[in-house]
Each structure stands twice: as C-alpha cells, then as structure tokens.
C-alpha cells in the first residue's frame, strides 16, 4: 500500500518537471535569451536622454549687427595700418635741421640759419617743408661689387633736382641743380676711407662712393652745402634702366620737343608734340651736344619740361590710386637706391593729393660758366640769386 502511494507521488513529480521544462522552452523562444535560472537580475537604471538644445534663430537686427562688426574689422584694420604708416612716415621726413654756416654779404644768420635777417626783413626756416634729392645716374644698373667699381666706377649724378614739399600749404617746388656746379665735396679712396674735401663738379660727389648709400649720402651732403645748409631729408637715385620703366608706368609722358633730336630719333623733331614711350624718354632727357660749354643748359630745359609733365601725370594717377608711388618704387627697386621707405611714401602720397604743379614751380639759378683746367665746364652760381631762391622756397617772411 505504502509502495503504491510512493509510485503515485513519483509520477506526479515527473509530470510537474515535464510541465516546467515546457514552460522554460516557451520562455526561451519568446525572450530570445538563454535561461539564467530563477534568481532575478538587477536591472540597470536607464540613462536619461539629454534633450538637444534648440538653436535660437537670430533676429534680423542681430544679423545686421554681426555684418557691421565684420565690415568694421575689414575696413578699420587696414585704415588703422595706413594711418600708422602715415604718422611714422611723417616722423622720418622731418628729422633734419638747417645748418647755414655761410651766407651772402648783407645777410645776418642766427641759430644756424633758423632765422635770417636780409635786406631789412626777417625770415624763419619753414619746418613744414620736407625735401627730397632726385638723382639720375649714368649707369645701366646698381652694382657695388668691388671688381665692377674698379673697372667702371660708381657713376656720376648727371641730373639733380631737389623737391621741396610744404605740407602746410600743399605747395611743391623743384630746384634744378646743374651737374657741373662747382662745390666742395667729400672724397674717399677705393677702400671707402675719407680723404678730405675737393672743389670740383657736383656730379662727381656720386663717383666718390659705392654706387649705393655712400654715393647718395655724399651727394646729399654736397647739394645741401650748395643750398646754404638746407636739410635734405630723403634721396632717390635712379639708373638709366629705370627711366623708361617709370615713364611707361604712368602711361607715357607728352612733350613738345625742345631742340632737334632727329639725329638720335627721327620722331623727335623740334616743336613736334610727342608722347614719349619706352627708350624715347631716356633719349629725350639725356641727349646733349658735348662741344659747347653751355650744352647742358638745353638738356636741362628738356629735363625740366619732362619732369613737369611727368609729375603732373603722376599726380593725376595718384588721385585714382593712392598706392601708385609704392608701386613705382617696387618697379624700379633693382635700378634705384633710396632711403624713402613705405611709411615715407605713404605720407608723401597723401600729401600729394592736394598738390598742384606747373612749370612755374621749377626753379633754376644763373651761373657763370667757365672752362676748367681739364677742359670740362665749370658752373659758378650767382650766389646772391641762389641765396634769395633758398629764402623764397625754404623760408617764411615773419616781419
């Protein structure tokens, strides 16, 4: 009886196990997971999803404000740089002081020439004037190589003009200096050592140098002495190759031909109206006869005419392109020597916008022309007229 009861219990247990297995199978199929037993799993807390921030749309007012800021940066930064260059250039251009050691009879000089009393009137040096010496050198290129200098020399300053710009009145004057003007110039040996002074033609001051800075500064010093110690703040020396480049950069220069130059160019008939292009410009400003002692005077008249036309054309172009002087300097950088920096040019260019220039603004002075012992012409300035010219250009009458 008891055995029968046990068998029945076993059958019930087997039945229960069978049902349990079926239940587990059904669970596996539904969940897709293996059975892990009855121990409950610890559920990991779900991460809260971060809400994406919605970008706020900018209002038209904010958009306009941002555009104005960008435009301000684009405009103000270059303008600020331009103003800074101009200020810096001005400080470089007005660094010299007058040093008038000698004057003509009847003139009283005070404070090294800052004040001059002449013919009963007082004249004060105009500190608003800055001056530049322009030199045309008879060399095709700039070359300071020692071997080249020994064979060819540094060259001579065939053409010299002093430009005086009065920044208070926007008036520019040009003084033409004859190359054969007799002057006291500093001399140097082949090694560049100073050897003293010599009375000789002004053009040779350039020759006593290295064809670069030393030649230029030596010429500046000599020209300043000729002009009674007037300070020359800057210099520009250009070689022959630069003439046609500058000429064509402003679109050519129109002149009415002075003298008959058909022997060198059939188009350059006396009185003909010609727009000089390319090598014609060099031919026009450099050609001269060598026989007469005063042959250089006619060439100087052509040079003065050409310079007037070139400046007028240049001033017209600058009003359309303020950076034209910088472009011109870059064009001739291989054929020029100068201490006119970009800041200086920036200041000069802005001042030039209000300048008018005509042939009346070019000045020359009378000279007594003699033949020297070497057979070359020697020009001795009329000191009184030259002194009065210096007073007229560089001084202001104050009484």
C-alpha positions as CSV (number, residue, x, y, z in Angstrom):
1,X,0.0,0.0,0.0
2,X,2.7,2.3,1.0
3,X,4.8,1.4,-2.2
4,X,1.7,2.2,-4.3
5,X,1.5,5.6,-2.7
6,X,5.2,6.4,-3.4
7,X,4.9,5.4,-7.1
8,X,2.0,7.7,-7.5
9,X,4.0,10.6,-5.9
10,X,6.9,9.9,-8.3
11,X,4.6,10.1,-11.3
12,X,3.2,13.4,-10.1
13,X,6.7,14.8,-9.6
14,X,7.7,13.7,-13.1
15,X,4.6,15.3,-14.5
16,X,5.4,18.6,-12.8
17,X,9.0,18.5,-14.1
18,X,7.8,17.9,-17.6
19,X,5.4,20.8,-17.5
20,X,8.2,23.0,-16.0
21,X,10.6,22.2,-18.9
22,X,7.9,23.0,-21.5
23,X,7.3,26.3,-19.7
24,X,11.1,27.1,-19.8
25,X,11.2,26.3,-23.5
26,X,8.3,28.6,-24.3
27,X,10.1,31.4,-22.3
28,X,13.3,30.9,-24.3
29,X,11.5,31.2,-27.6
30,X,9.7,34.4,-26.6
31,X,12.7,36.2,-25.0
32,X,15.4,35.0,-27.3
33,X,17.7,34.7,-24.2
34,X,19.1,31.6,-22.5
35,X,17.6,30.7,-19.3
36,X,19.6,32.2,-16.4
37,X,17.8,30.4,-13.6
38,X,15.3,31.9,-11.3
39,X,17.5,34.4,-9.5
40,X,16.2,37.8,-10.5
41,X,18.6,40.1,-12.5
42,X,19.4,43.6,-11.2
43,X,18.1,46.0,-13.8
44,X,20.4,48.8,-14.5
45,X,18.8,52.2,-14.3
46,X,18.1,53.7,-17.7
47,X,20.2,56.8,-18.7
48,X,18.1,59.8,-19.1
49,X,18.3,61.1,-22.7
50,X,19.7,64.6,-22.9
51,X,17.4,66.9,-24.5
52,X,19.0,68.6,-27.6
53,X,19.2,72.3,-27.2
54,X,17.3,74.0,-29.9
55,X,19.3,76.8,-31.7
56,X,17.7,80.1,-31.4
57,X,17.2,81.8,-34.7
58,X,19.0,85.1,-35.0
59,X,16.8,88.1,-35.5
60,X,17.4,90.4,-38.5
61,X,18.8,93.0,-36.1
62,X,21.4,90.6,-34.8
63,X,22.4,89.6,-38.3
64,X,22.9,93.2,-39.3
65,X,24.9,93.8,-36.2
66,X,27.2,90.9,-37.0
67,X,27.7,92.0,-40.6
68,X,28.6,95.5,-39.3
69,X,31.2,94.1,-37.0
70,X,32.8,92.1,-39.8
71,X,32.8,95.1,-42.1
72,X,34.3,97.2,-39.3
73,X,37.2,94.8,-38.9
74,X,37.7,94.6,-42.7
75,X,37.7,98.4,-43.0
76,X,39.2,99.7,-39.8
77,X,42.2,97.4,-39.6
78,X,43.7,98.5,-43.0
79,X,42.8,102.1,-42.3
80,X,44.5,102.0,-38.9
81,X,47.6,100.5,-40.5
82,X,47.5,103.2,-43.2
83,X,47.2,105.9,-40.6
84,X,50.1,104.4,-38.6
85,X,52.3,104.3,-41.7
86,X,51.5,107.9,-42.4
87,X,52.3,109.0,-38.9
88,X,55.6,107.0,-38.9
89,X,56.5,108.4,-42.3
90,X,56.0,112.0,-41.1
91,X,58.3,111.4,-38.2
92,X,61.0,110.2,-40.5
93,X,60.6,113.0,-43.0
94,X,61.2,116.0,-40.7
95,X,64.3,114.9,-39.0
96,X,66.9,117.4,-40.4
97,X,67.8,120.8,-39.1
98,X,69.1,123.7,-41.2
99,X,72.9,124.3,-40.8
100,X,73.6,127.6,-42.5
101,X,77.3,128.3,-41.8
102,X,77.8,130.9,-44.6
103,X,75.6,133.4,-46.2
104,X,76.0,136.2,-48.8
105,X,77.1,139.7,-47.8
106,X,74.4,141.7,-46.0
107,X,72.7,138.6,-44.5
108,X,72.7,138.0,-40.8
109,X,72.3,134.4,-39.7
110,X,71.0,133.4,-36.3
111,X,70.7,130.0,-34.7
112,X,72.5,128.2,-37.6
113,X,70.1,129.7,-40.1
114,X,66.8,129.1,-38.3
115,X,66.4,132.9,-38.5
116,X,67.9,135.1,-41.3
117,X,67.8,138.9,-41.5
118,X,68.3,140.0,-45.0
119,X,67.7,143.5,-46.6
120,X,65.8,144.7,-43.6
121,X,63.4,141.7,-43.3
122,X,63.3,138.6,-41.1
123,X,63.0,135.1,-42.5
124,X,62.3,131.9,-40.5
125,X,63.1,128.5,-41.8
126,X,59.8,126.7,-42.7
127,X,59.7,123.5,-40.6
128,X,56.7,122.2,-42.5
129,X,58.9,121.6,-45.5
130,X,60.4,118.2,-46.3
131,X,62.9,117.8,-49.2
132,X,64.0,115.0,-51.4
133,X,67.0,114.9,-53.7
134,X,66.4,113.1,-57.0
135,X,69.4,111.9,-58.9
136,X,69.7,110.4,-62.4
137,X,72.9,108.3,-62.6
138,X,74.7,107.4,-65.8
139,X,74.8,103.7,-65.1
140,X,72.6,100.9,-66.5
141,X,72.4,99.1,-63.2
142,X,73.1,99.4,-59.5
143,X,76.3,97.4,-58.8
144,X,78.5,97.8,-55.7
145,X,80.7,94.8,-56.5
146,X,84.4,95.8,-55.8
147,X,85.6,94.5,-59.1
148,X,82.9,96.3,-61.1
149,X,83.6,99.6,-59.2
150,X,87.3,99.3,-60.1
151,X,86.5,98.8,-63.8
152,X,83.5,101.1,-64.2
153,X,83.3,103.4,-61.2
154,X,80.1,104.3,-59.2
155,X,78.9,106.6,-61.9
156,X,78.0,110.3,-61.9
157,X,74.8,112.1,-61.0
158,X,74.0,113.6,-64.4
159,X,70.7,115.0,-63.2
160,X,69.8,116.5,-59.8
161,X,66.5,118.0,-58.6
162,X,65.6,119.0,-55.1
163,X,61.9,118.7,-54.4
164,X,60.6,120.8,-51.5
165,X,57.1,119.9,-50.3
166,X,55.4,122.4,-48.0
167,X,52.9,120.3,-46.1
168,X,51.2,123.4,-44.6
169,X,50.3,124.9,-47.9
170,X,50.4,121.8,-50.2
171,X,52.9,123.6,-52.4
172,X,55.7,121.8,-54.1
173,X,58.8,123.4,-55.5
174,X,61.6,121.9,-57.6
175,X,65.1,123.3,-57.8
176,X,67.2,122.2,-60.8
177,X,70.9,121.8,-59.9
178,X,73.4,121.8,-62.8
179,X,75.6,118.8,-62.7
180,X,78.7,120.9,-63.3
181,X,78.1,123.2,-60.4
182,X,81.4,123.7,-58.5
183,X,81.1,122.5,-54.9
184,X,83.1,121.3,-52.0
185,X,82.7,117.5,-52.0
186,X,84.0,114.8,-49.7
187,X,86.5,112.4,-51.3
188,X,87.1,108.8,-50.5
189,X,89.7,106.2,-51.6
190,X,89.0,102.8,-53.1
191,X,88.6,101.3,-49.7
192,X,85.9,103.9,-48.7
193,X,88.2,105.8,-46.4
194,X,87.6,109.6,-46.1
195,X,90.5,111.5,-47.6
196,X,89.3,115.2,-47.3
197,X,87.4,117.6,-49.5
198,X,87.8,118.8,-53.0
199,X,86.4,121.7,-55.1
200,X,85.0,120.1,-58.2
201,X,81.9,119.4,-60.3
202,X,78.9,118.4,-58.1
203,X,78.1,115.3,-60.2
204,X,81.4,113.7,-59.1
205,X,80.2,113.5,-55.5
206,X,78.4,110.4,-56.5
207,X,81.5,108.9,-58.0
208,X,83.3,109.1,-54.6
209,X,81.2,106.3,-53.2
210,X,80.0,102.7,-53.6
211,X,77.3,103.3,-56.2
212,X,74.7,102.9,-53.4
213,X,74.2,104.5,-50.0
214,X,77.6,106.2,-49.7
215,X,77.4,107.7,-53.1
216,X,73.9,109.1,-52.3
217,X,74.7,110.5,-48.9
218,X,77.9,112.1,-50.3
219,X,75.8,113.8,-53.0
220,X,73.2,114.8,-50.5
221,X,75.8,116.4,-48.3
222,X,77.4,118.4,-51.2
223,X,74.0,119.6,-52.5
224,X,73.0,120.7,-49.0
225,X,76.1,122.8,-48.8
226,X,75.4,124.4,-52.2
227,X,71.9,125.4,-50.9
228,X,73.4,127.0,-47.8
229,X,72.9,124.1,-45.4
230,X,69.2,123.4,-46.1
231,X,68.4,119.9,-44.8
232,X,67.7,117.2,-47.4
233,X,65.6,114.5,-45.6
234,X,65.5,111.9,-48.4
235,X,67.1,110.8,-51.6
236,X,66.2,108.8,-54.7
237,X,68.9,107.7,-57.1
238,X,67.7,106.0,-60.4
239,X,69.8,104.4,-63.1
240,X,69.3,104.7,-66.8
241,X,67.2,101.5,-67.0
242,X,64.6,103.0,-64.6
243,X,63.7,105.9,-66.8
244,X,61.6,104.0,-69.4
245,X,60.0,101.9,-66.7
246,X,58.8,104.9,-64.7
247,X,57.7,106.7,-67.9
248,X,55.6,103.8,-69.2
249,X,54.2,103.1,-65.7
250,X,52.2,106.4,-65.9
251,X,51.1,105.7,-69.5
252,X,53.8,107.8,-71.2
253,X,54.7,111.5,-71.0
254,X,53.6,114.1,-73.5
255,X,56.1,116.8,-74.5
256,X,56.6,119.4,-77.2
257,X,60.1,118.6,-78.4
258,X,62.8,121.2,-77.5
259,X,65.7,121.2,-80.0
260,X,66.3,119.0,-82.9
261,X,67.0,115.4,-81.8
262,X,66.3,113.7,-85.1
263,X,69.9,112.5,-85.3
264,X,69.1,110.1,-82.5
265,X,65.3,109.6,-83.0
266,X,63.5,110.7,-86.2
267,X,60.3,111.3,-84.3
268,X,61.9,113.9,-82.1
269,X,61.6,116.9,-84.4
270,X,61.8,120.3,-82.9
271,X,58.3,121.6,-82.0
272,X,56.7,118.2,-82.5
273,X,54.1,117.0,-80.0
274,X,55.2,113.5,-78.9
275,X,54.0,111.1,-76.2
276,X,57.3,109.6,-75.1
277,X,57.3,105.8,-74.7
278,X,60.0,103.3,-73.8
279,X,63.6,104.3,-74.6
280,X,62.4,107.6,-76.1
281,X,62.1,109.0,-72.6
282,X,65.7,108.3,-71.8
283,X,66.8,109.7,-75.2
284,X,64.9,112.9,-74.6
285,X,66.2,113.7,-71.2
286,X,69.8,112.6,-71.7
287,X,70.9,113.6,-75.2
288,X,73.2,116.7,-75.4
289,X,76.0,118.1,-77.5
290,X,79.4,117.9,-76.0
291,X,81.2,120.7,-77.7
292,X,79.7,124.0,-76.3
293,X,80.3,124.7,-72.6
294,X,76.6,125.6,-72.1
295,X,75.4,122.4,-74.0
296,X,73.9,121.1,-70.7
297,X,71.6,124.1,-70.4
298,X,69.4,123.0,-73.3
299,X,69.3,119.4,-71.9
300,X,68.3,120.9,-68.5
301,X,65.4,122.7,-70.2
302,X,64.2,119.4,-71.6
303,X,64.6,117.7,-68.3
304,X,62.6,120.4,-66.5
305,X,59.9,120.2,-69.2
306,X,59.8,116.4,-68.9
307,X,59.8,116.4,-65.1
308,X,56.9,118.9,-65.0
309,X,54.9,116.7,-67.4
310,X,55.8,113.5,-65.5
311,X,54.8,115.0,-62.1
312,X,51.5,116.3,-63.5
313,X,50.7,112.9,-65.0
314,X,51.8,111.2,-61.7
315,X,49.7,113.4,-59.5
316,X,46.6,112.7,-61.7
317,X,47.2,109.0,-61.4
318,X,47.7,109.1,-57.6
319,X,44.3,110.6,-57.2
320,X,42.9,107.3,-58.6
321,X,45.4,105.1,-57.0
322,X,46.9,106.3,-53.7
323,X,49.5,103.5,-53.6
324,X,50.9,104.3,-57.0
325,X,54.2,105.7,-55.6
326,X,54.8,102.4,-53.7
327,X,54.1,100.5,-56.9
328,X,56.6,102.7,-58.9
329,X,59.2,102.2,-56.2
330,X,58.8,98.5,-56.4
331,X,59.0,98.5,-60.2
332,X,62.5,100.2,-60.1
333,X,63.8,98.6,-56.9
334,X,66.6,96.8,-58.8
335,X,67.6,100.0,-60.5
336,X,67.3,102.5,-57.7
337,X,68.9,103.5,-54.4
338,X,66.7,105.3,-51.9
339,X,66.0,105.9,-48.2
340,X,62.4,106.6,-49.0
341,X,60.6,103.9,-47.1
342,X,57.0,102.8,-47.4
343,X,55.9,104.9,-44.4
344,X,57.6,108.0,-46.0
345,X,55.9,107.2,-49.3
346,X,52.6,106.8,-47.7
347,X,52.8,110.2,-46.0
348,X,54.1,111.9,-49.2
349,X,51.4,110.3,-51.4
350,X,48.6,111.5,-49.1
351,X,50.1,115.0,-49.0
352,X,50.5,115.0,-52.8
353,X,46.7,114.6,-53.3
354,X,46.2,118.3,-52.8
355,X,49.3,119.5,-54.7
356,X,49.1,121.3,-58.0
357,X,52.2,121.6,-60.0
358,X,53.3,123.6,-63.1
359,X,56.4,124.8,-64.8
360,X,56.3,127.9,-62.6
361,X,57.2,125.7,-59.7
362,X,60.5,124.6,-61.2
363,X,63.4,126.9,-60.3
364,X,66.9,127.3,-61.6
365,X,69.7,129.7,-60.9
366,X,72.1,131.7,-63.0
367,X,75.7,130.5,-63.3
368,X,78.9,131.9,-64.7
369,X,80.2,129.1,-67.0
370,X,83.9,128.6,-67.4
371,X,86.2,126.0,-68.9
372,X,88.2,124.3,-66.3
373,X,91.9,123.1,-66.5
374,X,90.7,119.7,-67.5
375,X,88.7,121.1,-70.4
376,X,85.3,120.4,-68.8
377,X,82.7,123.0,-68.0
378,X,82.6,124.6,-64.6
379,X,79.4,126.3,-63.3
380,X,79.8,129.0,-60.7
381,X,76.4,130.1,-59.2
382,X,75.3,133.7,-58.8
383,X,75.5,133.5,-55.0
384,X,73.1,136.3,-54.4
385,X,70.4,135.0,-56.6
386,X,70.9,131.5,-55.3
387,X,70.6,132.7,-51.7
388,X,67.4,134.6,-52.5
389,X,66.0,131.5,-54.1
390,X,66.7,129.5,-51.0
391,X,64.9,132.1,-48.9
392,X,62.0,132.1,-51.3
393,X,61.5,128.3,-51.3
394,X,62.5,127.3,-47.7
395,X,61.8,130.3,-45.6
396,X,58.8,132.3,-44.4
397,X,59.0,136.0,-44.0
398,X,57.9,136.8,-40.5
399,X,58.1,140.7,-40.2
